[in-house]
Amino acid sequence: MIAPRTLSVVIPVYNAREYIAKTVDTAVNEIERTGFDAEIVLVDDGSSDGSAAVAEKACAGRLPFTVVSQPNRGRFEARRVGVETGSGEWILLLDSRLVLAPDALQFVAERLDQGEEVWAGQLDMEVDGDPYGTFWKLLAELAWNDYFDNPRTTSFGATDFDRFPKGTGCFLVRRQLLLDAIGSFRSRYSDLRYANDDGPLIRWIAERERVNVSPRFSGLYIPRSRLSAFVRHSFHRGTVFLDGHGRSESRFYPVVVGFYPTSVVLALAAFRRPIVAPAVAAAAAVAAGALGVKRRRAPFEIASLALLAPVYGLAHGAGMWRGLVLLVRDRVAGRG
């Protein structure tokens, strides 16, 4: 008799009380449909809202459940601790806002038998009339239109890495390979709360094994649904973006290089002629809306893209400048 595969589901949590119960409950349900001998490792990264207790109640003794508590150190450190704590041969990294799709794990379990051992989950955005979720959904589809124009079961390596969606929000891989990738990971920041652990980490793996992706291995992501949360998240993403794509191997590297002089010129122009700022915002909205029309999106989607693009651009750009300040500060302090 062949022993079942062992799986550790690692979930980093930071103030996720509103949605963590659904994430855990769905994950347990999906695991029970497979032959995995599984456990859940939840890393409470300094939450103040009792997230861990809610998650543990959702599991309700159905699977081994371990809580690791630590001060807020960021997602990368939380995942690293979770992977080191887990005992499974396989690791499923799962975001606290991610609800697995029906039979997603069953699909992957069957493909593992075919030697396809690294899987990046396709993240679908929960929209339901929410302009913020709609914006994030369209942003992902535009960034990786080669895949989203024709979602299919396929794989990618280092050479076509930037053509496909990927992230550690839903990622299944052998534990040892992930530990090796974590050990090789280097952020540009000394404070790992701002590190980009998605792109560089998965790129390292893709240089060694092909990464599989499929609409059948997917999950529904619950977006932030308030303007203030949208702005904070966009700002943070700007900082993370610099860490992940301020590297020559990224196809977005020219964007990073060109952003700083361009933003300085625009800021100076707006200082001299204040009308420039609203004109640039309007131009960004029109361009985003036109892109939505070109992609034949629904009117609500076009409106969401157009109205939020200037807000996202300003917050994301400010985050990139914060990232540059962090880099300079680290260099001056001798930490880089």
C-alpha positions as CSV (number, residue, x, y, z in Angstrom):
1,M,0.0,0.0,0.0
2,I,1.4,3.4,-1.0
3,A,1.5,5.9,1.8
4,P,-0.6,9.1,1.1
5,R,1.3,12.3,0.3
6,T,1.8,14.6,3.3
7,L,0.8,18.2,2.9
8,S,1.3,21.3,5.0
9,V,-1.0,24.2,4.3
10,V,0.8,27.4,5.4
11,I,-1.4,30.4,5.9
12,P,0.2,33.7,7.1
13,V,-2.4,35.9,8.8
14,Y,-2.4,39.6,9.8
15,N,-5.7,40.9,11.1
16,A,-7.8,38.6,8.9
17,R,-10.7,37.9,11.3
18,E,-13.4,38.9,8.7
19,Y,-12.5,36.2,6.1
20,I,-10.0,33.7,7.6
21,A,-12.8,31.3,8.7
22,K,-14.0,30.8,5.2
23,T,-10.5,30.4,3.9
24,V,-9.7,27.7,6.4
25,D,-13.1,25.9,6.2
26,T,-12.9,25.7,2.4
27,A,-9.3,24.5,2.5
28,V,-10.2,21.7,4.9
29,N,-13.2,20.7,2.7
30,E,-10.9,20.5,-0.4
31,I,-8.3,18.6,1.4
32,E,-10.9,16.0,2.5
33,R,-11.6,15.3,-1.1
34,T,-8.0,14.3,-1.9
35,G,-5.7,11.7,-0.6
36,F,-3.4,14.2,1.1
37,D,-2.4,13.5,4.7
38,A,-2.6,17.2,5.7
39,E,-2.0,19.7,8.4
40,I,-2.6,23.4,8.6
41,V,0.1,25.8,9.9
42,L,-1.2,29.3,10.6
43,V,1.4,32.0,11.3
44,D,-0.1,34.9,13.2
45,D,2.0,37.8,12.1
46,G,1.2,40.2,14.9
47,S,-2.6,40.3,14.6
48,S,-4.6,42.2,17.1
49,D,-8.1,41.0,16.2
50,G,-8.0,37.4,17.3
51,S,-7.6,36.0,13.8
52,A,-5.8,32.8,15.0
53,A,-8.7,31.8,17.4
54,V,-11.3,32.3,14.6
55,A,-9.2,30.1,12.2
56,E,-8.7,27.4,14.8
57,K,-12.4,27.3,15.5
58,A,-13.1,26.9,11.7
59,C,-10.8,23.9,11.6
60,A,-12.6,22.5,14.6
61,G,-10.3,19.4,15.0
62,R,-10.9,18.2,11.5
63,L,-7.1,18.4,10.7
64,P,-4.0,18.9,12.8
65,F,-3.8,22.6,13.3
66,T,-0.7,24.6,14.5
67,V,-0.6,28.3,15.4
68,V,2.8,30.1,15.4
69,S,2.6,33.6,16.8
70,Q,5.2,36.3,16.1
71,P,5.5,40.1,16.0
72,N,4.7,41.6,12.7
73,R,7.6,40.8,10.4
74,G,5.8,40.7,7.1
75,R,4.5,38.0,4.8
76,F,7.9,36.6,3.7
77,E,9.0,35.9,7.3
78,A,5.6,34.5,8.2
79,R,5.7,32.0,5.3
80,R,9.3,31.1,6.0
81,V,8.5,30.2,9.6
82,G,5.4,28.3,8.5
83,V,7.3,26.2,6.0
84,E,10.0,25.4,8.5
85,T,7.3,24.5,11.1
86,G,5.3,22.2,8.7
87,S,6.2,18.6,8.4
88,G,4.6,17.8,5.0
89,E,6.6,16.7,2.0
90,W,4.5,19.2,0.0
91,I,3.6,22.8,0.9
92,L,0.6,24.7,-0.1
93,L,1.1,28.4,0.5
94,L,-2.3,30.0,0.9
95,D,-3.2,33.6,1.4
96,S,-5.7,34.4,4.2
97,R,-8.0,36.1,1.7
98,L,-8.0,33.2,-0.7
99,V,-10.9,30.7,-1.0
100,L,-9.9,27.6,-3.0
101,A,-12.1,26.7,-6.0
102,P,-14.0,23.4,-5.9
103,D,-11.8,20.4,-6.7
104,A,-8.7,22.6,-7.1
105,L,-6.6,20.4,-4.9
106,Q,-8.0,17.2,-6.4
107,F,-7.0,18.4,-9.9
108,V,-3.4,19.1,-8.7
109,A,-3.2,15.8,-6.8
110,E,-3.9,13.9,-10.0
111,R,-1.4,16.0,-12.0
112,L,1.4,15.3,-9.4
113,D,1.2,11.6,-10.6
114,Q,2.3,12.9,-14.0
115,G,5.4,14.6,-12.7
116,E,4.0,18.1,-12.7
117,E,5.2,19.1,-9.3
118,V,5.1,22.9,-9.1
119,W,1.8,24.7,-9.3
120,A,0.9,28.4,-9.2
121,G,-2.8,29.0,-8.5
122,Q,-4.8,31.2,-10.8
123,L,-6.3,33.9,-8.6
124,D,-9.8,35.1,-9.5
125,M,-11.1,38.2,-7.9
126,E,-14.4,38.4,-6.0
127,V,-16.1,41.3,-7.7
128,D,-19.9,41.4,-7.1
129,G,-20.2,45.0,-8.1
130,D,-17.2,46.2,-6.1
131,P,-15.1,48.7,-8.1
132,Y,-12.0,47.9,-6.2
133,G,-12.1,44.2,-6.9
134,T,-13.0,45.0,-10.5
135,F,-9.9,47.2,-10.8
136,W,-7.6,44.5,-9.4
137,K,-9.1,41.9,-11.7
138,L,-8.6,44.0,-14.8
139,L,-5.1,45.0,-13.8
140,A,-4.1,41.3,-13.6
141,E,-5.8,40.4,-16.8
142,L,-4.0,43.3,-18.6
143,A,-0.6,42.5,-17.1
144,W,-0.8,38.9,-18.2
145,N,-3.1,39.1,-21.2
146,D,-1.3,36.3,-23.0
147,Y,-2.7,33.9,-20.5
148,F,-6.0,35.5,-19.5
149,D,-7.0,35.8,-23.2
150,N,-6.9,32.1,-23.3
151,P,-6.8,30.5,-19.8
152,R,-5.5,27.0,-20.1
153,T,-3.5,24.3,-18.4
154,T,0.1,25.1,-19.3
155,S,3.5,25.7,-17.8
156,F,6.3,28.2,-17.9
157,G,10.0,28.4,-17.1
158,A,12.6,31.2,-16.8
159,T,12.5,32.3,-20.4
160,D,8.7,33.0,-20.5
161,F,8.3,33.7,-16.8
162,D,6.8,37.2,-17.2
163,R,4.0,36.1,-19.5
164,F,2.1,34.2,-16.9
165,P,0.3,35.0,-13.6
166,K,1.9,33.7,-10.5
167,G,2.1,34.4,-6.8
168,T,2.6,32.8,-3.4
169,G,-1.0,33.5,-2.5
170,C,-1.8,30.0,-3.8
171,F,1.3,28.0,-4.6
172,L,2.0,24.3,-4.2
173,V,5.5,22.8,-4.3
174,R,7.8,20.3,-2.7
175,R,8.9,21.5,0.7
176,Q,12.6,21.1,0.1
177,L,12.5,23.0,-3.2
178,L,10.7,25.8,-1.4
179,L,13.1,25.8,1.5
180,D,16.0,26.0,-1.0
181,A,14.3,29.0,-2.8
182,I,13.7,30.7,0.6
183,G,17.3,30.2,1.5
184,S,18.4,31.8,-1.7
185,F,16.0,34.7,-1.5
186,R,17.5,38.2,-1.2
187,S,15.5,41.3,-0.8
188,R,16.8,44.8,-1.6
189,Y,15.4,45.9,1.7
190,S,16.7,45.2,5.2
191,D,13.1,45.4,6.5
192,L,11.5,42.3,5.0
193,R,8.0,43.6,5.6
194,Y,8.4,45.4,2.3
195,A,10.0,42.5,0.4
196,N,8.6,41.1,-2.8
197,D,8.6,37.4,-2.1
198,D,6.4,36.4,-5.1
199,G,8.4,37.2,-8.2
200,P,12.0,36.5,-7.2
201,L,11.1,33.4,-5.2
202,I,9.1,31.8,-8.0
203,R,11.6,32.9,-10.6
204,W,14.3,31.1,-8.7
205,I,12.1,27.9,-8.8
206,A,11.2,28.4,-12.5
207,E,14.9,28.4,-13.3
208,R,15.0,24.8,-12.0
209,E,11.6,23.4,-12.6
210,R,8.7,24.4,-14.8
211,V,5.8,26.0,-13.0
212,N,2.4,24.8,-13.9
213,V,-0.7,27.0,-14.1
214,S,-4.4,26.2,-14.8
215,P,-7.8,27.7,-14.4
216,R,-8.7,24.4,-12.6
217,F,-6.2,25.1,-9.9
218,S,-7.5,28.4,-8.7
219,G,-9.1,30.4,-5.9
220,L,-11.3,33.4,-5.3
221,Y,-9.5,36.3,-3.7
222,I,-11.4,38.6,-1.5
223,P,-10.3,42.2,-2.2
224,R,-10.2,45.2,0.1
225,S,-13.4,47.0,-0.5
226,R,-12.8,50.5,0.9
227,L,-11.0,53.4,-0.7
228,S,-8.7,53.9,2.2
229,A,-7.7,50.2,2.2
230,F,-7.3,50.4,-1.6
231,V,-4.9,53.4,-1.3
232,R,-2.9,51.7,1.4
233,H,-2.6,48.5,-0.5
234,S,-1.6,50.4,-3.7
235,F,1.1,52.3,-1.8
236,H,2.5,49.1,-0.3
237,R,2.4,47.4,-3.7
238,G,4.5,50.2,-5.1
239,T,7.2,49.6,-2.5
240,V,7.1,45.8,-3.1
241,F,7.1,46.4,-6.9
242,L,10.5,48.1,-6.7
243,D,12.0,45.2,-4.8
244,G,10.7,42.7,-7.2
245,H,11.1,44.4,-10.5
246,G,14.0,46.8,-9.9
247,R,16.0,43.9,-11.3
248,S,17.3,43.6,-14.9
249,E,15.7,40.1,-15.4
250,S,12.2,41.6,-15.0
251,R,10.3,42.8,-18.1
252,F,9.1,45.7,-15.9
253,Y,12.7,46.9,-15.2
254,P,12.5,49.6,-17.9
255,V,9.4,50.9,-16.3
256,V,11.2,51.1,-12.9
257,V,14.1,52.9,-14.5
258,G,12.0,55.4,-16.4
259,F,9.6,56.1,-13.5
260,Y,11.8,58.2,-11.3
261,P,12.9,60.9,-13.8
262,T,9.5,61.0,-15.4
263,S,7.8,61.5,-12.0
264,V,10.3,64.2,-11.1
265,V,9.6,66.1,-14.3
266,L,5.8,65.8,-13.7
267,A,6.1,67.0,-10.1
268,L,8.2,70.0,-11.2
269,A,5.7,70.8,-13.9
270,A,2.8,70.6,-11.5
271,F,4.6,72.8,-9.0
272,R,5.1,75.5,-11.7
273,R,1.6,75.1,-13.2
274,P,-0.9,73.5,-10.8
275,I,-3.2,72.6,-13.7
276,V,-0.8,69.9,-14.7
277,A,-1.7,67.6,-11.9
278,P,-5.5,67.3,-12.7
279,A,-4.6,67.2,-16.4
280,V,-2.3,64.2,-15.8
281,A,-4.9,62.5,-13.7
282,A,-7.6,63.0,-16.3
283,A,-5.2,61.7,-19.0
284,A,-4.6,58.6,-17.0
285,A,-8.3,58.0,-16.5
286,V,-9.0,58.5,-20.2
287,A,-6.1,56.2,-21.2
288,A,-7.3,53.5,-18.8
289,G,-10.9,53.8,-19.9
290,A,-9.8,53.6,-23.6
291,L,-7.9,50.4,-22.8
292,G,-11.0,49.0,-21.2
293,V,-13.0,49.8,-24.3
294,K,-10.3,48.3,-26.6
295,R,-10.5,45.1,-24.5
296,R,-14.3,45.1,-24.8
297,R,-15.0,45.3,-21.2
298,A,-18.4,46.0,-19.6
299,P,-19.3,49.6,-18.9
300,F,-18.9,49.1,-15.1
301,E,-15.5,47.6,-15.6
302,I,-14.4,50.5,-17.8
303,A,-15.7,53.0,-15.3
304,S,-13.9,51.2,-12.4
305,L,-10.6,51.1,-14.4
306,A,-10.8,54.8,-15.4
307,L,-11.8,56.2,-12.1
308,L,-9.3,54.2,-10.0
309,A,-6.3,54.3,-12.3
310,P,-5.2,57.9,-11.2
311,V,-5.6,56.9,-7.6
312,Y,-3.7,53.7,-8.0
313,G,-1.0,55.4,-10.1
314,L,-0.4,58.1,-7.5
315,A,-0.4,55.7,-4.5
316,H,1.7,53.1,-6.3
317,G,4.2,55.8,-7.4
318,A,4.5,57.2,-3.9
319,G,5.2,53.6,-2.7
320,M,8.0,53.3,-5.3
321,W,9.5,56.5,-3.9
322,R,9.2,55.1,-0.4
323,G,11.1,52.0,-1.7
324,L,13.8,54.2,-3.1
325,V,14.2,56.0,0.3
326,L,14.4,52.6,2.0
327,L,17.1,51.5,-0.4
328,V,19.2,54.7,0.1
329,R,18.7,54.6,3.9
330,D,19.9,50.9,3.9
331,R,23.0,51.8,1.8
332,V,23.9,54.7,4.0
333,A,23.5,52.6,7.1
334,G,25.6,49.9,5.6
335,R,22.8,47.4,5.5
336,G,22.5,46.9,1.8
